[in-house]
Amino acid sequence: MTQEITVVRTFDAPRELVWDAATKAENFAVWFGTEAVSVPLETLVWDAAAGHRWSAIMQLPDGSTKPWVGEFVEVDPPSRFIFTLTDVPEAPEDATPVTITLVSVGEGTELTLTQLAPGFSPEQLEGLKAGYGAFLDTMERVVASLG
């Protein structure tokens, strides 16, 4: 059985705007950071193109940092992108894929985010889902600011 989480959110904005919010570096730094943590833009290497590697340093509320690395697997604007991520930079081969799909729904956009989560406990799966929920809460504010 493949373990994964899926989070779906509908934005009151056209797909191209949500695409920009999701994939442009200056916007990713905001929503991946959320209100609780930050991803300073100067620590972010993010160019959403297939085959490109990315990295970021997340600054946590307690003053510690969490490094992230990954690679863009597929980028199909403005419909879908797949990237891998791990917070263990010394083992990039263990990065897990995240798929973000955008579908126009009326005048809005439905975003579906799916991440494989092999070996996660039920509690870890719920925590991961809640974390992405917070990311998408922040992305809603980014989308509103772009509109």
N, C-alpha and C positions, 0 to 999 in steps of 0.2 A: 504494500500500500504506500502510495506517495503522499507524504504529508505536505500540505501547503495551506496558506491563508489567502483569503480574497477579501478585499475591501472595495466597495462600490460607492461612489459619490457623484451626485449630479450638480453641475455648476450652471449658474444662470449666465452663461457666456458662450460665444461661438467657439467651436473646436480649435480654431487657429490661435485664439487668445489663451485657451487652456494649455495648448501645446507649448506656447512661449513661456507660460508660467512654469510648466513642468521641466522644460529642457534648456532654457537659457541659464547660464552660470549664475548670474546675479540674482535670479529668482530661486534657483535650486538652493543656493546658500541660505536663503531665508526660510523656505518651507522645510528643508531637511533639518534645519536648526530648530525650528519651532520657537515658541515663546520662552521655553524653559532652558534651552541651550543655544549656543551660537556656532555657526560655521563661518569664521571670518573669510571674506572673499579672497584675501591674499593667501590663504591656505588651500584654496580650491583650485584643482586642475580639472576642468570639466568642459569638454568639447563633444557634444552629442553627435558622434559620427561612428559608424560601424568600424570596429577594430581599434578605436582609440581607448587608451587607458585613462582612468580618472582616479583622483585621490582628494581627500579632504581631512581636515583636523577639526573634530567637534570639541568645543569647549563646554564642559559640564558645569552645573551650578556649584559644585564643591571645589572648583578650580582645577580639577584634573582634565585630561584630554583623552579623546578616543580617536585613533586614526582609522580611516576608511580607505579602501582601495577597491578597484574593480575595472571592468572593461565593458564597452558598448558592444553588444552582440548584433543587434539589429536596430536600425533607425529608419522608420518609414513615415515621414511627416505628412500630414498631421494626425496620423492614425494610431501608430504604435511604436514603442521602443522597448528594447530589452537590454538591461544592463546587469552585470553581476556586482555583488558587493560582499565584503567581509571586513570585520574589524580586527583581523589578524593579518597584517600586511606581510608578515614573513611566510605566510602560506596562501598566496593568491590562488593557488589551484583549488582551494577549498571554498572559493567564493560561490555564493548561491545566486541563481538568476531571479530577477524581478522583472515582470512584464507589466507595462502600463499601456492600456488600450483606451482610445478616445473614440466615442461614437456620438454623432449628432443626434439629439433627441429634442424635436421641436426647435425652439430657438436656443436651447441649452446644449450641454455636453455631458455625457455620462463617462466617467473615468472608472475603469476597473483596474485595480492593482492586485497582482498575484505574486506571491513569493513562495518558492519551495522552502521547506523548513524540515529537512531530514533530521530525525533524532530528537526533535523538540518534544518536551513534555506538554500535556494539555495546558498547564499554567504558563509555560513559555509561549505556546501558540497564542493564548489569550493576550499575553503581554505584548507580543509582536503586533497583533491586530490592533490593540489599543494605541501602540506607538504610531502605527501608520494612520490611525484615525486622527491623532494629534497633528501629524504631518499634513494631512489633508485639510484639517481645520485651518492651519496656517496658510496652506495653498489657496483656500477660499479668500482669505484676506489679500493675498498676492494678486489673484485674479481680479478682485474688486478694484484694487489700486491700478491695474493695467487698463481696466475698462473705462 
